[in-house]
Amino acid sequence: MISNDELKKMSRKELEKLLNNVSRALASAKARDQREAKKAAAKAAAEFGFSLGEISEADGTTQKKTKAKKPPRKPSKPAFANPEDKTQTWTGKGRQPNWYRAQIAAGVEPEAMRI
C-alpha cells in the first residue's frame, strides 16, 4: 500500500501511470467478480433445475425498464400585463419582472395590472 507521503513525493507522470494501472486493475477485478457471480448464480439455478437464462427471462431482469415520460407541461397563461406596454406580460409565477416591480413601486395596484 502506498502512503500519502509517498504519493506526495511522486511526480505527475508517476501519479498518472499509477492511476492508469489502478484503473486497469479495478476493471479486471470487476470483470472477475462478475464472472464469479454469474457462475455462482448459474450453479444456484442448476440446483433447482433451471438455467440462468430461464430465470432471467421469467423474472424480466434482462429487459431494461424505462420510465414513462410525462407529457410536456402547458405554458401558464399570463395573469398580469404592463399598462405601458401590453406586450409585456407575467404569469404571476416565478421572479417578478422589472416592469412589474417598477409599477408596484410607483404605486400601481397589482389588480390594476391583472388581465
N, CA and C atoms as a LAMMPS dump frame, in Angstrom:
ITEM: TIMESTEP
0
ITEM: NUMBER OF ATOMS
345
ITEM: BOX BOUNDS ff ff ff
-5.0000000000000000e+02 5.0000000000000000e+02
-5.0000000000000000e+02 5.0000000000000000e+02
-5.0000000000000000e+02 5.0000000000000000e+02
ITEM: ATOMS id mol type element x y z
1 1 1 N 0.851 -1.174 0
2 1 2 C 0 0 0
3 1 3 C 0.9 1.241 0
4 2 1 N 0.488 2.217 -0.741
5 2 2 C 1.263 3.445 -0.853
6 2 3 C 0.717 4.454 0.144
7 3 1 N 1.607 5.064 0.913
8 3 2 C 1.182 6.041 1.912
9 3 3 C 0.986 7.409 1.25
10 4 1 N 0.335 8.306 1.958
11 4 2 C 0.123 9.663 1.46
12 4 3 C 1.444 10.383 1.239
13 5 1 N 2.41 10.135 2.108
14 5 2 C 3.715 10.786 1.951
15 5 3 C 4.376 10.344 0.653
16 6 1 N 4.271 9.053 0.347
17 6 2 C 4.863 8.551 -0.894
18 6 3 C 4.155 9.143 -2.104
19 7 1 N 2.834 9.279 -2.019
20 7 2 C 2.085 9.871 -3.118
21 7 3 C 2.479 11.33 -3.329
22 8 1 N 2.685 12.048 -2.25
23 8 2 C 3.046 13.465 -2.351
24 8 3 C 4.412 13.659 -2.993
25 9 1 N 5.279 12.668 -2.854
26 9 2 C 6.632 12.771 -3.411
27 9 3 C 6.683 12.386 -4.882
28 10 1 N 5.636 11.767 -5.403
29 10 2 C 5.636 11.298 -6.793
30 10 3 C 5.391 12.454 -7.748
31 11 1 N 5.946 12.336 -8.953
32 11 2 C 5.727 13.345 -9.986
33 11 3 C 4.352 13.126 -10.611
34 12 1 N 3.938 14.092 -11.387
35 12 2 C 2.646 13.995 -12.051
36 12 3 C 2.601 12.794 -12.976
37 13 1 N 3.668 12.548 -13.723
38 13 2 C 3.718 11.405 -14.647
39 13 3 C 3.605 10.088 -13.885
40 14 1 N 4.31 10.008 -12.755
41 14 2 C 4.255 8.789 -11.955
42 14 3 C 2.841 8.564 -11.407
43 15 1 N 2.212 9.65 -10.981
44 15 2 C 0.851 9.55 -10.462
45 15 3 C -0.133 9.13 -11.552
46 16 1 N 0.034 9.696 -12.759
47 16 2 C -0.848 9.331 -13.869
48 16 3 C -0.666 7.855 -14.239
49 17 1 N 0.575 7.38 -14.223
50 17 2 C 0.842 5.98 -14.528
51 17 3 C 0.209 5.081 -13.462
52 18 1 N 0.345 5.485 -12.202
53 18 2 C -0.252 4.729 -11.112
54 18 3 C -1.774 4.697 -11.25
55 19 1 N -2.357 5.829 -11.574
56 19 2 C -3.806 5.913 -11.757
57 19 3 C -4.253 4.999 -12.892
58 20 1 N -3.513 4.984 -13.983
59 20 2 C -3.837 4.131 -15.129
60 20 3 C -3.767 2.661 -14.726
61 21 1 N -2.712 2.295 -13.983
62 21 2 C -2.563 0.914 -13.53
63 21 3 C -3.686 0.519 -12.582
64 22 1 N -4.044 1.418 -11.695
65 22 2 C -5.123 1.141 -10.748
66 22 3 C -6.456 0.996 -11.496
67 23 1 N -6.698 1.845 -12.486
68 23 2 C -7.938 1.767 -13.266
69 23 3 C -8.049 0.428 -13.982
70 24 1 N -6.942 -0.021 -14.599
71 24 2 C -6.94 -1.321 -15.278
72 24 3 C -7.154 -2.456 -14.286
73 25 1 N -6.487 -2.391 -13.136
74 25 2 C -6.625 -3.44 -12.134
75 25 3 C -8.053 -3.477 -11.593
76 26 1 N -8.657 -2.319 -11.41
77 26 2 C -10.029 -2.242 -10.919
78 26 3 C -11.009 -2.838 -11.933
79 27 1 N -10.823 -2.52 -13.212
80 27 2 C -11.687 -3.068 -14.259
81 27 3 C -11.543 -4.585 -14.323
82 28 1 N -10.313 -5.073 -14.186
83 28 2 C -10.062 -6.514 -14.203
84 28 3 C -10.732 -7.19 -13
85 29 1 N -10.623 -6.585 -11.827
86 29 2 C -11.241 -7.145 -10.623
87 29 3 C -12.759 -7.163 -10.753
88 30 1 N -13.317 -6.135 -11.343
89 30 2 C -14.771 -6.068 -11.527
90 30 3 C -15.23 -7.165 -12.472
91 31 1 N -14.502 -7.353 -13.582
92 31 2 C -14.851 -8.401 -14.545
93 31 3 C -14.747 -9.781 -13.893
94 32 1 N -13.708 -9.98 -13.111
95 32 2 C -13.519 -11.258 -12.415
96 32 3 C -14.671 -11.51 -11.445
97 33 1 N -15.051 -10.484 -10.675
98 33 2 C -16.155 -10.622 -9.73
99 33 3 C -17.471 -10.922 -10.447
100 34 1 N -17.672 -10.292 -11.608
101 34 2 C -18.892 -10.54 -12.37
102 34 3 C -18.927 -11.986 -12.873
103 35 1 N -17.786 -12.48 -13.357
104 35 2 C -17.724 -13.872 -13.819
105 35 3 C -18.033 -14.825 -12.675
106 36 1 N -17.427 -14.576 -11.5
107 36 2 C -17.661 -15.432 -10.345
108 36 3 C -19.114 -15.378 -9.885
109 37 1 N -19.707 -14.203 -9.903
110 37 2 C -21.104 -14.057 -9.504
111 37 3 C -22.014 -14.797 -10.479
112 38 1 N -21.698 -14.688 -11.776
113 38 2 C -22.507 -15.371 -12.783
114 38 3 C -22.402 -16.889 -12.616
115 39 1 N -21.19 -17.393 -12.328
116 39 2 C -21.004 -18.828 -12.105
117 39 3 C -21.795 -19.276 -10.883
118 40 1 N -21.743 -18.492 -9.806
119 40 2 C -22.462 -18.847 -8.58
120 40 3 C -23.966 -18.834 -8.821
121 41 1 N -24.448 -17.855 -9.58
122 41 2 C -25.878 -17.775 -9.874
123 41 3 C -26.305 -18.945 -10.75
124 42 1 N -25.481 -19.307 -11.731
125 42 2 C -25.792 -20.44 -12.603
126 42 3 C -25.827 -21.734 -11.8
127 43 1 N -24.906 -21.89 -10.867
128 43 2 C -24.871 -23.083 -10.024
129 43 3 C -26.117 -23.157 -9.151
130 44 1 N -26.507 -22.021 -8.569
131 44 2 C -27.697 -21.994 -7.731
132 44 3 C -28.949 -22.298 -8.55
133 45 1 N -29.036 -21.765 -9.769
134 45 2 C -30.189 -22.034 -10.63
135 45 3 C -30.226 -23.504 -11.026
136 46 1 N -29.055 -24.099 -11.297
137 46 2 C -28.98 -25.508 -11.694
138 46 3 C -29.459 -26.421 -10.577
139 47 1 N -29.236 -26.029 -9.341
140 47 2 C -29.697 -26.837 -8.207
141 47 3 C -31.218 -26.971 -8.205
142 48 1 N -31.909 -25.994 -8.787
143 48 2 C -33.365 -26.037 -8.87
144 48 3 C -33.845 -26.521 -10.237
145 49 1 N -32.905 -26.865 -11.114
146 49 2 C -33.268 -27.403 -12.424
147 49 3 C -33.516 -26.355 -13.486
148 50 1 N -32.968 -25.186 -13.294
149 50 2 C -33.135 -24.115 -14.278
150 50 3 C -31.778 -23.669 -14.791
151 51 1 N -31.812 -23.047 -15.974
152 51 2 C -30.605 -22.368 -16.442
153 51 3 C -30.725 -20.903 -16.035
154 52 1 N -29.609 -20.239 -16.027
155 52 2 C -29.621 -18.829 -15.641
156 52 3 C -30.47 -18.01 -16.61
157 53 1 N -30.432 -18.347 -17.891
158 53 2 C -31.233 -17.648 -18.903
159 53 3 C -32.725 -17.797 -18.662
160 54 1 N -33.152 -19.001 -18.243
161 54 2 C -34.577 -19.231 -17.989
162 54 3 C -35.064 -18.361 -16.833
163 55 1 N -34.257 -18.252 -15.802
164 55 2 C -34.649 -17.449 -14.642
165 55 3 C -34.69 -15.972 -15.01
166 56 1 N -33.716 -15.532 -15.771
167 56 2 C -33.668 -14.123 -16.159
168 56 3 C -34.856 -13.754 -17.026
169 57 1 N -35.231 -14.634 -17.96
170 57 2 C -36.368 -14.35 -18.834
171 57 3 C -37.665 -14.324 -18.053
172 58 1 N -37.837 -15.262 -17.144
173 58 2 C -39.07 -15.336 -16.37
174 58 3 C -39.195 -14.147 -15.424
175 59 1 N -38.069 -13.71 -14.9
176 59 2 C -38.064 -12.598 -13.943
177 59 3 C -38.167 -11.251 -14.648
178 60 1 N -37.762 -11.203 -15.911
179 60 2 C -37.767 -9.951 -16.654
180 60 3 C -36.566 -9.078 -16.345
181 61 1 N -35.523 -9.643 -15.736
182 61 2 C -34.362 -8.833 -15.363
183 61 3 C -33.476 -8.513 -16.556
184 62 1 N -33.643 -9.235 -17.67
185 62 2 C -32.786 -8.97 -18.821
186 62 3 C -33.26 -7.754 -19.601
187 63 1 N -34.506 -7.369 -19.406
188 63 2 C -35.043 -6.219 -20.115
189 63 3 C -34.822 -4.961 -19.297
190 64 1 N -34.426 -3.915 -19.988
191 64 2 C -34.272 -2.636 -19.303
192 64 3 C -35.641 -2.023 -19.101
193 65 1 N -35.852 -1.538 -17.917
194 65 2 C -37.118 -0.882 -17.625
195 65 3 C -36.949 0.607 -17.892
196 66 1 N -37.885 1.154 -18.638
197 66 2 C -37.815 2.571 -18.961
198 66 3 C -38.901 3.305 -18.195
199 67 1 N -38.573 4.509 -17.799
200 67 2 C -39.544 5.337 -17.103
201 67 3 C -40.56 5.867 -18.109
202 68 1 N -41.776 5.928 -17.683
203 68 2 C -42.802 6.527 -18.519
204 68 3 C -42.56 8.032 -18.559
205 69 1 N -42.56 8.566 -19.754
206 69 2 C -42.319 10.001 -19.894
207 69 3 C -43.595 10.764 -19.6
208 70 1 N -43.425 11.835 -18.865
209 70 2 C -44.562 12.692 -18.567
210 70 3 C -44.811 13.588 -19.77
211 71 1 N -46.065 13.893 -20.037
212 71 2 C -46.332 14.812 -21.139
213 71 3 C -45.799 16.193 -20.802
214 72 1 N -45.377 16.934 -21.812
215 72 2 C -44.842 18.272 -21.53
216 72 3 C -45.922 19.169 -20.922
217 73 1 N -45.482 20.045 -20.038
218 73 2 C -46.415 20.973 -19.388
219 73 3 C -46.866 22.041 -20.367
220 74 1 N -48.097 22.445 -20.178
221 74 2 C -48.6 23.548 -20.977
222 74 3 C -48.106 24.843 -20.338
223 75 1 N -47.687 25.798 -21.142
224 75 2 C -47.24 27.059 -20.547
225 75 3 C -48.405 27.762 -19.846
226 76 1 N -48.101 28.423 -18.748
227 76 2 C -49.12 29.141 -17.994
228 76 3 C -49.593 30.364 -18.762
229 77 1 N -50.844 30.704 -18.539
230 77 2 C -51.401 31.884 -19.2
231 77 3 C -50.966 33.122 -18.438
232 78 1 N -50.727 34.222 -19.138
233 78 2 C -50.342 35.455 -18.456
234 78 3 C -51.466 35.956 -17.555
235 79 1 N -51.088 36.454 -16.391
236 79 2 C -52.062 36.985 -15.44
237 79 3 C -51.962 38.502 -15.311
238 80 1 N -50.791 39.056 -15.613
239 80 2 C -50.577 40.495 -15.478
240 80 3 C -49.976 41.049 -16.764
241 81 1 N -50.31 42.282 -17.087
242 81 2 C -49.749 42.95 -18.254
243 81 3 C -49.267 44.339 -17.839
244 82 1 N -48.193 44.765 -18.472
245 82 2 C -47.635 46.082 -18.219
246 82 3 C -48.598 47.125 -18.794
247 83 1 N -49.093 48.066 -17.985
248 83 2 C -50.033 49.063 -18.506
249 83 3 C -49.419 49.953 -19.588
250 84 1 N -48.104 50.112 -19.565
251 84 2 C -47.438 50.965 -20.546
252 84 3 C -47.116 50.216 -21.83
253 85 1 N -46.969 48.9 -21.761
254 85 2 C -46.651 48.093 -22.937
255 85 3 C -47.347 46.744 -22.769
256 86 1 N -48.493 46.575 -23.389
257 86 2 C -49.329 45.39 -23.201
258 86 3 C -48.662 44.101 -23.714
259 87 1 N -47.575 44.217 -24.485
260 87 2 C -46.891 43.012 -24.962
261 87 3 C -46.067 42.371 -23.85
262 88 1 N -45.796 43.123 -22.786
263 88 2 C -45.047 42.586 -21.651
264 88 3 C -46.045 42.008 -20.653
265 89 1 N -45.95 40.683 -20.471
266 89 2 C -46.875 40.004 -19.569
267 89 3 C -46.096 39.167 -18.572
268 90 1 N -46.82 38.74 -17.535
269 90 2 C -46.236 37.887 -16.496
270 90 3 C -47.323 36.959 -16
271 91 1 N -46.984 35.701 -15.743
272 91 2 C -47.955 34.702 -15.296
273 91 3 C -48.281 34.832 -13.82
274 92 1 N -47.481 35.553 -13.082
275 92 2 C -47.67 35.652 -11.643
276 92 3 C -46.874 34.589 -10.902
277 93 1 N -46.141 33.768 -11.653
278 93 2 C -45.313 32.719 -11.056
279 93 3 C -43.852 33.074 -11.277
280 94 1 N -43.026 32.661 -10.36
281 94 2 C -41.596 32.896 -10.522
282 94 3 C -41.203 34.324 -10.178
283 95 1 N -40.053 34.7 -10.683
284 95 2 C -39.491 36.01 -10.376
285 95 3 C -40.314 37.127 -11.019
286 96 1 N -40.505 38.189 -10.276
287 96 2 C -41.271 39.318 -10.791
288 96 3 C -40.437 40.06 -11.827
289 97 1 N -41.036 40.415 -12.964
290 97 2 C -40.286 41.176 -13.972
291 97 3 C -40.034 42.605 -13.489
292 98 1 N -39.026 43.22 -14.066
293 98 2 C -38.648 44.584 -13.669
294 98 3 C -39.809 45.56 -13.848
295 99 1 N -40.546 45.448 -14.951
296 99 2 C -41.647 46.381 -15.182
297 99 3 C -42.715 46.247 -14.101
298 100 1 N -42.955 45.028 -13.611
299 100 2 C -43.953 44.807 -12.56
300 100 3 C -43.496 45.459 -11.263
301 101 1 N -42.239 45.242 -10.909
302 101 2 C -41.713 45.839 -9.674
303 101 3 C -41.729 47.36 -9.752
304 102 1 N -41.405 47.897 -10.938
305 102 2 C -41.4 49.352 -11.111
306 102 3 C -42.812 49.919 -10.953
307 103 1 N -43.814 49.202 -11.502
308 103 2 C -45.201 49.668 -11.383
309 103 3 C -45.662 49.635 -9.928
310 104 1 N -45.313 48.58 -9.205
311 104 2 C -45.677 48.462 -7.789
312 104 3 C -45.017 49.585 -6.991
313 105 1 N -43.743 49.852 -7.288
314 105 2 C -43.015 50.918 -6.599
315 105 3 C -43.626 52.283 -6.901
316 106 1 N -44.213 52.424 -8.098
317 106 2 C -44.831 53.689 -8.482
318 106 3 C -46.231 53.839 -7.884
319 107 1 N -46.704 52.8 -7.178
320 107 2 C -47.992 52.903 -6.508
321 107 3 C -49.152 52.25 -7.244
322 108 1 N -48.884 51.569 -8.343
323 108 2 C -49.956 50.895 -9.085
324 108 3 C -50.322 49.614 -8.346
325 109 1 N -51.611 49.373 -8.176
326 109 2 C -52.09 48.17 -7.504
327 109 3 C -51.94 46.967 -8.437
328 110 1 N -51.574 45.809 -7.898
329 110 2 C -51.461 44.618 -8.738
330 110 3 C -52.741 44.274 -9.493
331 111 1 N -53.889 44.493 -8.853
332 111 2 C -55.166 44.182 -9.512
333 111 3 C -55.403 45.052 -10.744
334 112 1 N -54.8 46.244 -10.77
335 112 2 C -54.962 47.129 -11.925
336 112 3 C -54.202 46.599 -13.143
337 113 1 N -53.213 45.743 -12.898
338 113 2 C -52.428 45.18 -13.988
339 113 3 C -52.927 43.788 -14.385
340 114 1 N -53.89 43.261 -13.652
341 114 2 C -54.391 41.901 -13.926
342 114 3 C -55.123 41.877 -15.263
343 115 1 N -54.888 40.823 -16.009
344 115 2 C -55.514 40.682 -17.321
345 115 3 C -56.916 40.096 -17.147
